[in-house]
Amino acid sequence: MTTAKEAKDWACEHLRGNCSSLYTPFSGVDGDDIDYEALRALVRYCLVDLDQDGLWLTGGIAELWSLTTDELKEVVRVAIEEARRVKPSALIQIMSSTDTAKQCVELTLHAQELGADICYILTPYFECSGKPGVLEYIRYVANRTDMPLGFFNSHSTGLALTPDECVQLYHEVPALCGLKNGLLDARHSLAVHNLAPEMVLWETLDEAGIRLGIPHTGALGSALYLYEKPGQLLFREWIALLVEGDFERAEKFAAETGLSDMRAASRRYQSHPARPHAFTHWGAGFKFGASLLGLPVGDFPHSRPPQTAFPDELKDPIRAAYAASGFIES
């Protein structure tokens, strides 16, 4: 188990690869239950059938804001148990953020005890006094736990930090060893990288970041199961061409395989028209895409509040993009 003191050195070597951010399969009346067998099947599909390097658990796609503390713990426990059974070396990443620092400590300690590799902390959602408040929050968690921590910078919380502020956090908290930059702004990430080139950073806009020269550590928290099938690892083949600097071939590959159209279709449900400048996950949209590929999503394939129903008018373009790529029958 890597300690907080070892976090930065550990991250440089181990915080990399292709890891999927898992959705939460809901079931029962109004989705009040969780289908844990469906979750286990999803873990196996990602780690065995797609041979991915690891998982991202209880994040935005998983609708963490809609899960109780007990549910967050059980989702993590079940997923880690299944992951360690089928691929012991898998990189296990946990989002342990909540609206209180004490609960974040509780969830981080729970993940630590279960053998997770790293926990991520979002900018606090409420009553946060800018970067000083973020520092207090992360430091509070770091002082009460002993494992690698990552910072997730996102507009969804209502507070996004500047590149300089992100780097200050990195230097001020020994356990903080990586940044998931959810701002969809490659130049912001480039500025972070220029200020702290030793900091492990991954860019949500993969192609834009690679073109700018940001070292590509992998897709550490993406829904790769939406763009890959056994024998058709389109996302990884595309990324490999980008990393080689063969941008022309990468563009041609994405167009000819339908990857470009599938990614464009999926972006339709990664934001909500009521919040056009935020990356507001529409959990039901991710599950709709997964269901087209035959993945288990639970018998309540919708989101819990405060997310609204996934619009029917968005479903046909997604279905058409998958059919055109050959991922599903037309």
Steps between C-alpha positions, in 0.01 A plus 500: 500500500646835392512761775438873470874570535570275200211631289681730258771245414237225469285707266781565253535127442154355564235766433445421134311270269150458359236496771125528466277713719212269595134596515276382785236244390179598679204271558168487681232765540635841393850350491521488879706180489829406334551192284832377636511197271480736202784700654711186535430411137607848389825469698575166333417635156738794535790315663475162326311532171653840415822439696501850645758605757264607774181667617371836616225454760227722649580791273279735303380236253408285801282786627682522834278789609198267498651221712479469877815448705415132544441463124828673416682260731325191366557593135871540575514177702325289237697644209837463671419145607410403143794688349756339731348160422529530122800735465696549823732758342219734390541867586209585729404867517225628728317832511459553874367855480179601672356822634672465841866460585424248777306276262778529243742373765264212580475396134873542441586285801250240380667489156844490665401201715368317192830548317408769248798664334394865503206719603394820326361814654283748313491869576250524789151559367371748756623792711857477373713813532700452181840337491569555875182306579593222259840474668341474845263231376769286335743551787230391747457174308873448447576543871255222590583246229818344363476432129549676164246771428406665171329830431207523259456852361149538360249771408225271627572597861462870426866576573786432261858579600758673284813316382710680761256404776502134392879494514504670841277223637734238353800651677322570829351152560753210488230238434365688199659340197282551192244722332197394301419820317129492421482851356509383136773759447826361365681834536417507871662156528801615299549790739489255794753274329736790427489608865547147639623256231551228763132504593294213357225660296250367255293697261131443443548620143747227406581613147531869585733427791723269296523753217616760752774269626355395836637154585219247461470288814188326374122517521487472877136589544308467173206288388712284271238225493294729274766496225651155527396138455706182521706497182407863422699719737436813295579756768838350586599460134408863435693624805806298398509682165468835675782422742718405203428844357328353195205738519394454138470123535326542835240730347444262210473200734243671722290601199512164321424289809217725615682591822465872428125471456460286811697746711304793358174323580610423855585864562131577457433350842807626682347842558156641567349794306413666831872506591678552168840586649521205740586137441175375655490123477173354383531157660212354302669602175813301578285203594297531180819484294621202702166321461530523120817295530328240716650606833289458815357828630244383757122492460473875573720647223433861600668746734409592852418862586623766451567376146202517267374240255721429201317643194372257239613733219864438597471124475461459121824685410690285750344181366575609141866573579549157654327329208711690245818393679393136493494477879131406486267378229305771323 
